[in-house]
């Protein structure tokens, strides 16, 4: 039986996949809904959108610094269920406030921060949980399956969101995501595989956990370049992410329906990336595929600021960028995540994941704030070009060391790694 067939015969993996699928689909509604609600309902400026994006990314720094040790010392599935319930409750307050005509930007700021914090905790626990549920040689296949589902959600979620925002208005549409997180928690509760009890550890301060996460990430010759390149991607991505919606709506002139379709096109690219990531790694090698995909992401994003300022001519540029950028971005994510999960010991995987989230979250906040300020100072198009330049620098961190020559995925954390 092939690895893929064995994976899909595992009912508990299917339950985990279903939980992530439901929440991934609904999360697109919130991801687009918060900034669209801010722009269309509350008239937010570029600087205010930068702050909203910063508050969405900021919890990654705080939770990443504090939660790594908690995840490694706790049952990961319980943490994931708790994060689902918190997100459901917080998001439910937005449509209620809209119906009462009291929705304001401060509430969106708070919701973005709390949902962002719960999402980061979920992701850290999820990435640490997967290697305890599936065999090591199934990790890449499992991550590809998750990415494929994310891609389908990227296709259908924004398109549905665009229709919902057009008919119901963005705050009301966000209610759909609250329900998806409840369904996700139910699927997680149905998993029957007994999660291994974490090994007892001496009491440690959170600063000790942070140091261990950094030391492990920077000390491994294959993890280090993935870690360092993620820094620049987070900074540049924060700048780009804070301005993308306002660029599409105000510069190119897309209405919510066209915006949803444009973003949905990225889901097609993401699905392609999920399908071909494993094929690329087998044909070109893990390292060359990772490095090449990073470079092509920057090239694809560079298409965005070239878009003409009208929907008829600008939307095709955005669609092409979405397809190519998401395809290579997802391939990069699958290969990088699978490599980290494979070579990092399970006992410290939560702290390593938390370190990635903390650094990426902090730099994404800085990037979002810089993007908002630059958008005000030099215009949204010019600020996006600066973000593109940052993304072009990211692959350079993968050039030193053995990663660029790595052909096959290592078989486990105890294997001596040789490119």
C-alpha positions in Angstrom: 0.0 0.0 0.0 1.4 3.4 -0.9 2.1 6.0 1.7 -0.7 8.2 0.3 -3.3 5.4 0.4 -2.3 4.4 4.0 -2.6 8.0 5.0 -6.2 8.3 3.7 -7.2 5.0 5.3 -6.3 6.5 8.7 -9.6 7.8 10.1 -7.9 10.1 12.7 -5.8 11.8 10.0 -9.0 12.3 8.0 -10.7 13.9 11.1 -7.7 16.2 11.4 -7.9 17.0 7.7 -11.6 17.7 8.0 -11.1 20.0 11.0 -8.5 22.0 9.1 -10.5 22.0 5.9 -13.6 23.5 7.5 -11.7 26.2 9.4 -9.6 27.0 6.3 -12.6 27.7 4.2 -14.2 29.9 6.7 -11.0 31.7 7.6 -10.8 33.2 4.1 -14.0 35.0 4.9 -12.5 36.6 8.0 -9.2 37.3 6.3 -10.8 39.3 3.6 -13.7 40.4 5.8 -11.8 42.4 8.4 -10.0 44.7 6.0 -13.0 45.0 3.6 -15.3 45.9 6.6 -12.7 48.4 7.6 -12.5 50.0 4.1 -16.1 49.8 2.9 -18.1 50.0 6.2 -15.8 52.2 8.3 -13.8 54.1 5.7 -10.3 53.1 6.9 -7.2 54.8 5.6 -4.0 53.0 4.5 -2.4 53.7 7.9 -5.4 52.3 9.7 -5.3 49.2 7.5 -1.6 48.9 8.3 -2.5 48.9 12.0 -5.2 46.3 11.5 -2.7 44.1 9.7 -0.1 44.7 12.4 -2.6 43.6 15.1 -3.4 40.5 13.1 0.3 39.6 12.9 1.4 40.9 16.2 0.1 38.1 18.4 2.5 35.8 16.6 5.4 37.5 18.4 3.8 37.4 21.8 2.3 33.9 21.5 5.4 32.6 19.8 7.6 33.8 22.7 5.3 32.4 25.4 3.7 29.3 23.9 6.5 27.1 22.6 7.2 25.5 26.0 3.5 25.2 26.7 2.9 23.3 23.5 5.8 20.9 24.1 4.7 20.2 27.6 0.9 19.9 26.8 -1.4 17.7 24.8 -1.4 19.6 21.5 -5.0 18.5 20.4 -6.6 20.1 23.5 -4.8 23.4 22.7 -6.1 23.3 19.2 -9.7 22.8 20.3 -9.4 25.6 22.8 -8.1 27.9 20.1 -11.0 27.0 17.8 -13.6 27.9 20.5 -11.9 31.2 21.3 -11.9 32.2 17.7 -15.6 31.3 17.3 -16.7 33.4 20.2 -14.7 36.5 19.3 -15.8 36.5 15.6 -19.4 36.1 16.7 -19.3 39.5 18.3 -18.6 41.3 15.0 -22.0 40.7 13.3 -23.7 41.3 16.6 -22.1 44.7 16.9 -23.0 45.4 13.2 -26.6 44.5 13.8 -26.7 46.8 16.8 -25.0 49.6 14.8 -22.1 49.9 17.2 -19.4 48.3 15.1 -16.2 50.5 15.1 -12.6 50.2 14.2 -11.4 49.5 17.8 -13.5 46.3 17.9 -12.0 45.1 14.6 -8.6 45.8 16.1 -9.3 43.8 19.2 -10.9 41.0 17.1 -7.9 40.9 14.8 -5.5 40.6 17.8 -7.4 37.9 19.7 -8.2 35.8 16.6 -4.6 36.2 15.5 -3.3 35.0 18.9 -5.6 32.0 18.9 -4.7 31.2 15.3 -0.9 31.3 16.1 -1.4 28.9 19.1 -3.4 26.6 16.9 -0.8 26.5 14.2 2.1 26.0 16.6 0.3 23.1 18.2 -0.9 21.7 14.9 2.6 21.6 13.4 3.9 19.9 16.5 0.9 17.5 16.7 1.1 16.1 13.1 4.4 14.0 13.6 2.7 12.2 16.5 -0.3 11.3 14.4 1.4 10.1 11.1 4.6 8.3 10.2 7.6 10.4 9.4 7.6 9.3 5.8 4.0 10.5 5.5 4.7 14.1 6.7 5.3 15.6 3.2 2.2 13.9 1.8 0.1 15.0 4.8 1.3 18.6 4.4 0.6 18.5 0.7 -3.0 17.3 1.5 -3.5 20.2 3.9 -2.1 22.6 1.4 -4.4 21.3 -1.3 -7.4 21.8 0.9 -6.1 25.3 1.7 -6.0 25.9 -2.0 -9.5 24.8 -2.6 -10.6 27.1 0.3 -8.6 29.9 -1.4 -10.6 29.3 -4.6 -14.0 29.0 -3.0 -13.7 31.1 0.2 -12.9 34.5 -1.3 -15.4 34.0 -4.1 -18.1 33.2 -1.6 -16.9 36.0 0.6 -17.2 38.5 -2.3 -20.8 37.5 -2.9 -21.6 37.6 0.8 -20.0 41.0 1.2 -21.9 42.3 -1.8 -25.3 41.0 -0.5 -25.0 41.0 3.3 -22.0 43.3 4.0 -18.7 42.2 5.4 -19.4 42.2 9.1 -22.4 39.9 8.8 -20.5 37.5 6.4 -17.9 37.0 9.1 -20.5 35.1 11.1 -19.9 32.1 8.8 -16.4 31.7 10.1 -17.5 31.5 13.7 -19.5 28.4 12.8 -16.6 26.8 11.0 -14.4 27.0 14.0 -17.0 25.2 16.1 -17.2 22.4 13.5 -13.4 22.2 13.5 -13.4 21.7 17.3 -16.0 18.9 16.9 -13.8 17.0 14.4 -10.8 17.4 16.6 -12.7 16.0 19.5 -13.4 12.9 17.5 -9.8 11.8 17.0 -9.2 8.5 18.8 -5.4 8.1 18.6 -3.9 8.6 22.0 -1.5 11.4 21.9 1.9 10.6 23.5 2.3 12.2 26.9 5.1 14.8 26.8 8.3 13.8 28.6 8.6 15.5 32.0 10.9 18.5 31.9 12.5 20.6 34.7 10.7 23.8 35.2 12.0 26.5 32.9 11.3 30.1 32.3 9.8 31.2 29.1 13.1 32.9 28.2 14.8 29.5 28.4 12.2 28.1 26.0 12.8 30.9 23.6 16.6 30.4 23.8 16.2 26.7 23.1 13.9 27.4 20.1 16.4 29.8 18.6 19.4 27.6 19.4 17.7 24.6 17.7 16.5 26.5 14.7 19.8 28.3 14.1 22.0 25.4 15.0 20.6 22.9 12.4 22.3 23.4 9.0 19.1 22.6 7.1 16.6 24.5 9.4 18.8 27.7 9.7 18.4 28.9 6.0 14.6 28.3 6.2 14.5 30.2 9.4 16.6 33.2 8.1 14.8 33.5 4.8 11.5 33.5 6.6 12.6 36.8 8.3 12.7 38.8 5.1 9.6 37.1 3.7 7.7 38.1 6.9 8.9 41.7 6.7 8.2 42.2 3.0 5.0 40.1 3.2 3.7 42.3 6.0 4.2 45.4 3.9 2.5 43.8 0.9 -0.3 42.3 2.9 -1.3 45.5 4.6 -1.8 47.3 1.2 -3.1 44.6 -1.1 -6.8 45.1 -0.4 -6.7 48.9 -0.7 -4.6 48.6 -3.9 -7.1 46.3 -5.5 -10.1 48.4 -4.3 -8.9 52.0 -4.7 -6.1 51.8 -7.2 -7.3 49.2 -9.6 -11.0 49.8 -8.8 -12.2 46.3 -8.1 -15.6 45.9 -6.4 -15.9 43.2 -3.7 -17.2 40.6 -6.1 -14.2 41.1 -8.5 -11.8 41.2 -5.6 -13.1 37.8 -4.3 -12.7 36.3 -7.8 -9.2 37.7 -8.0 -8.1 36.2 -4.7 -9.9 33.0 -5.6 -7.6 32.7 -8.6 -4.7 32.5 -6.2 -6.3 29.3 -4.9 -5.9 27.7 -8.3 -2.2 28.5 -8.1 -2.0 27.2 -4.5 -3.6 24.0 -5.6 -1.1 23.6 -8.3 1.7 24.3 -5.8 0.3 21.7 -3.4 0.2 19.1 -6.2 3.6 19.7 -7.7 5.7 20.4 -4.5 6.5 16.7 -4.0 7.1 16.2 -7.7 9.5 19.2 -7.8 11.4 17.9 -4.8 11.8 14.4 -6.5 12.9 15.8 -9.8 15.1 18.8 -8.8 15.8 17.9 -5.1 14.4 19.4 -1.9 16.9 22.2 -1.6 16.9 23.4 -5.2 13.1 23.3 -5.3 12.8 25.3 -2.1 15.3 27.9 -3.3 13.8 28.2 -6.8 10.3 28.5 -5.6 11.3 31.3 -3.2 12.8 33.3 -6.1 9.8 32.8 -8.3 7.4 34.1 -5.6 9.2 37.5 -5.7 9.0 37.5 -9.5 5.2 36.8 -9.4 4.5 39.5 -6.8 6.3 42.0 -8.9 3.5 41.8 -11.4 1.1 43.4 -8.9 2.4 47.0 -8.9 2.5 46.8 -12.7 -1.3 46.6 -12.8 -3.1 49.4 -14.7 -5.4 51.5 -12.7 -8.7 50.2 -14.0 -10.6 46.9 -13.5 -10.7 45.7 -17.1 -6.9 46.0 -17.6 -5.7 45.7 -14.1 -7.5 42.6 -13.0 -5.7 40.2 -15.4 -2.3 41.3 -13.9 -3.6 40.6 -10.4 -5.0 37.2 -11.4 -1.7 36.1 -13.0 0.2 37.2 -10.0 -2.2 35.4 -7.6 -1.8 32.1 -9.6 2.0 32.2 -9.9 2.7 33.7 -6.5 0.4 31.2 -4.6 1.7 28.2 -6.6 5.4 28.8 -5.7 4.5 30.2 -2.2 2.7 27.0 -1.3 5.5 24.8 -2.7 8.0 26.7 -0.6 5.7 26.3 2.5 5.2 22.6 2.1 8.9 21.9 1.6 10.1 24.1 4.4 7.5 22.9 6.9 8.0 19.2 6.1 11.8 19.6 6.4 11.4 21.3 9.9 9.0 18.6 11.1 11.2 15.8 9.8 14.6 16.9 11.2 13.5 18.5 14.5 13.1 16.2 17.6 9.4 16.0 18.7 10.3 17.2 22.2 11.4 20.6 21.0 9.3 21.0 17.8 6.7 23.2 19.5 9.5 25.6 20.6 11.0 25.7 17.2 7.6 26.3 15.6 7.0 29.0 18.1 10.3 30.7 17.3 9.4 30.8 13.7 6.0 32.3 14.5 7.5 34.9 17.0 10.1 36.2 14.6 7.8 36.1 11.6 5.0 37.8 13.6 7.2 40.5 14.9 8.7 41.3 11.5 5.3 41.1 9.8 4.0 43.7 12.3 6.9 46.0 11.5 6.3 45.4 7.8 2.6 46.2 8.1 3.3 49.4 9.9 6.0 50.4 7.4 3.7 49.5 4.6 0.9 51.7 5.9 3.2 54.6 6.5 4.9 54.3 3.1 1.5 54.0 1.5 0.6 57.3 3.0 3.9 58.9 2.1 4.8 57.6 -1.4 1.6 56.0 -2.5 0.3 52.4 -2.3 1.9 51.3 -5.6 5.4 52.6 -4.6 5.2 51.0 -1.2 4.3 47.6 -2.8 7.4 47.9 -5.0 9.5 48.1 -1.8 7.9 45.0 -0.5 8.7 43.2 -3.8 12.4 44.2 -3.3 12.3 42.6 0.1 10.9 39.3 -1.2 13.6 39.2 -3.9 16.3 39.3 -1.1 14.8 36.3 0.8 16.2 33.5 -1.3 19.7 34.7 -0.8 19.6 33.4 2.8 19.3 29.8 1.4 22.5 30.0 -0.7 25.1 29.3 2.1 25.2 25.9 3.6 24.0 22.4 2.5 20.3 23.1 1.9 20.8 24.2 -1.8 22.3 20.8 -2.5 19.9 18.6 -0.5 18.3 16.1 -2.8 16.1 13.9 -0.6 14.1 14.6 2.6 15.8 13.2 5.6 14.1 10.2 7.3 14.0 11.6 10.8 15.6 13.8 13.4 18.2 11.3 14.5 19.6 10.8 11.0 23.0 12.4 10.3 22.1 14.9 7.6 24.2 14.7 4.4 23.3 16.7 1.3 
